[in-house]
Amino acid sequence: MTTEETGPTTGLHVLQPDDWNKWYANLIRAFGGGEEADEERELWNSLTEHDRFLGFWDGGECVGTAGAFSFRLTVPGGDSVPAAGVTGVGVAATHRRRGVLRTMMRRQLDDIRSWGEPLAVLTASEPAIYGRFGYEAATFQVNAEIDTSRTSLSVPSGTDDVRVRYAAPADVLDACEAVYARLVPGRPGMLARQPGWERLGTLDPAGGRGGASPLQCVVAERDGETVGYARFRVKGEYGPAGHEGSVILSALAALDPAADAALWRFLFGIDLTTTLVARGRPVDEAWQYLVSDIRRCRPEIRDSLYVRLVDVGAALQARAYRAPVDVVFEVEDAFCPWNAGRWRLSGDAKGASCERTEEAADLALSVRELGAAYLGGVSLTALAAAGRVAELRRGALAEASLAFGSDPAPWLPHGF
């Protein structure tokens, strides 16, 4: 019997609520064992879907963890598709290279398939780990440290019609979530937030501020309607020339260009600061085309969301395509062999079908390349240039690469 004192018997088990503390302790230790605030721990406990989480036990000790949140992910065309948000993956250092991770990944992907979810997604602490299980980077993000003392903004017309005001983050949470929800269908990679997830954006433990202020918030309003918001912290610093504080952006969302520009202009102009730190932003975000000097923003591209097609046919059929496409893929998938073989994809901007076929293949690739290209942020042409996609019918690569693309670029708004 599972108890807080003994834990389950040795082996892989679905997580029971009474075992969550031991499960979570192993996870925290696997990621360095740092202290965590009670409110942060309580949030993750409340969000845990126990029947979708796994623990590997050695006697009474938890030595392996993995979970899969039930998300809905925006795909090209604007539809929201069920996706398993893989999270909490960790193996105790005492049990490395014993097959614990592989056992958990095997069980997890089998479970996701049985749940009828065509996609699995994750953010990778170590990207090299997940390729062998069929995951590949599908979205990217921009990190920037903007020198606001030497960089100005050129804002679009209508920006002055937007009012920006301070508000307590909790007081305007519903209005901010309404803005976010309106944006979700418009960009692949965004997550439709389920109840409880809105709390993640206002989580503000003192130990996680890094010397900066408590979380602050402003909302952008036009004619009394909330059309955007920004959450941030301010870190005061003083150098030889005077104040050199930083604004550390936590979240920003806006419904139109003027509201977006009004929020960025506000952040650029906060007194006693000379740097705006923005991390995890979309690679095509508008501020990059409003600044006077992009070099002084020090933009850096980083991988973000990794995608794994659990059911190739269902996943490719679930999204729309930017241009008409009719192509046969020869898919390699050693870890999930039910995906291997030939699939005929026919689709356009209105929808698609994807079925098994015996026809000759036009393109040969693995499930990893399909995952990379799935949200439209990585081109099949680029993957072919790296030798990862083989064109078997002349013209098929250009056709498929154009069809898979997305405008705007895919983006993951927050981690999990």
Secondary structure, 3 states (H helix, E strand, C coil): CCCCCCCCCCEEEECCHHHHHHHHHHHHHHCCCCCCCHHHHHHHHHHCCHHHEEEEEECCEEEEEEEEEEEEEECCCCCEEEEEEEEEEEECHHHCCCCHHHHHHHHHHHHHHHCCCCEEEEECCCHHHCHHHCCEECCEEEEEEEECCCCCECCCCCHHHCEEEECCCCCCHHHHHHHHHHHHHHCCCCECCCCCHHHHHHCCCHHHCCCCCCCEEEEEEECCEEEEEEEEEEECCEECCEECEEEEEEEEEECCHHHHHHHHHHHHCCCCEEEEEEEEECCCCHHHHCECCHHHHCCEEEECEEEEECCHHHHHHHCCCCCCEEEEEEEECCCCHHHCEEEEEEEECCEEEEEECCCCCCEEEEHHHHHHHCCCCCCHHHHHHCCCCEECCCCHHHHHHHHHCCCCCCCCCCCC
